[in-house]
């Protein structure tokens, strides 16, 4: 899915980039990210894969996080803050079954094994 939404960076044939979205629980958090970047706003919230900064390629999905895990059609009159950015990557690792598509489900033991990326790219998770 990610590569279908990504584009190569000119002059860097092994690097791709994609638009990403991050739902914020308040205007102040969004403003802090805008002024100082994501790293200065690292929340101590345990996510599915541990502490960290989570983004998605789906704006409506990120808006759910801004609206307290409610869909926007169930949140009439409420405001959600979504930060939009670009992420650059050379390798992609599996996160969910959806990342592999319906015909190639993840198998146990794939942690750290590349599923997409530029040929010859190297890295680790």
C-alpha positions, -999 to +999 in steps of 0.1 A: +000+000+000+027+025+009+046+023-023+014+028-043+011+062-025+048+071-026+070+089-051+107+087-056+128+117-046+146+132-075+183+125-075+179+098-049+167+066-067+167+045-035+146+069-015+108+073-016+085+098+001+049+098+009+024+123+025+016+114+060-010+126+086-009+128+124-040+134+144-035+157+174-056+158+206-053+196+209-044+228+189-014+233+212+001+199+203-004+206+166+012+241+170+042+225+189+048+200+162+046+228+136+071+250+155+095+224+168+089+191+149+076+158+160+106+148+183+099+177+207+063+165+212+070+128+219+041+118+241+046+091+267+017+072+254+020+035+248+010+028+212+004-006+196+041-009+188+054+010+218+061+046+226+067+068+196+052+090+169+026+075+148+015+087+113-007+072+086-013+078+049-050+081+056-063+116+066-097+103+079-079+077+100-057+103+116-087+125+122-101+097+144-072+103+168-078+140+168-115+133+177-110+109+206-113+078+184-146+089+169-152+091+132-158+126+117-193+117+106-201+110+143-185+142+155-206+170+140-196+204+153-162+193+167-128+204+155-099+180+149-063+190+144-043+170+118-007+177+109+003+169+074+039+161+064+061+140+042+080+110+053+111+097+034+120+061+035+143+035+019+128+003+034+095-007+048+088-034+074+054-051+080+032-035+106-003-051+100-017-078+078-032-050+056+004-040+047+009-073+029-024-074+010-050-102+010-030-127-010+002-125+011-006-127+048+022-121+072+039-152+086+054-155+121+090-144+122+089-115+097+100-089+123+129-070+107+125-085+072+120-061+044+087-062+025+091-032+002+117-006-007+143+004-032+165-025-045+198-025-027+186-004+002+199-014+036+187-007+071+172-021+103+141-017+124 
